[in-house]
Amino acid sequence: MSWLARSPEQLGAHIKHLRQQRGLSQSQPADLAATRQETVSIIERGHGRANISTPLALLPAPDAAPSLP
């Protein structure tokens, strides 16, 4: 699948879509990315100035399991 974000809002919407598709709360990927749930919320809404490594850490690997243990 090819996907390109052209704005923070598009990137946030994509991250939210992937998270919801996997049935995860905002806290679960936040824990994995070593950040707070509030940061995930801000990123998903396309607000704030997150360090680029934070949104990237929230994107699952292509072969990631659909849910957390």
Protein Blocks (a to p, Z undefined) as FASTA:
>chain_A
ZZddfbfklmmmmmmmmmmmnopafklmmmmnopafklmmmmmnopajddfklmmmmpcc
fkbcfbdZZ
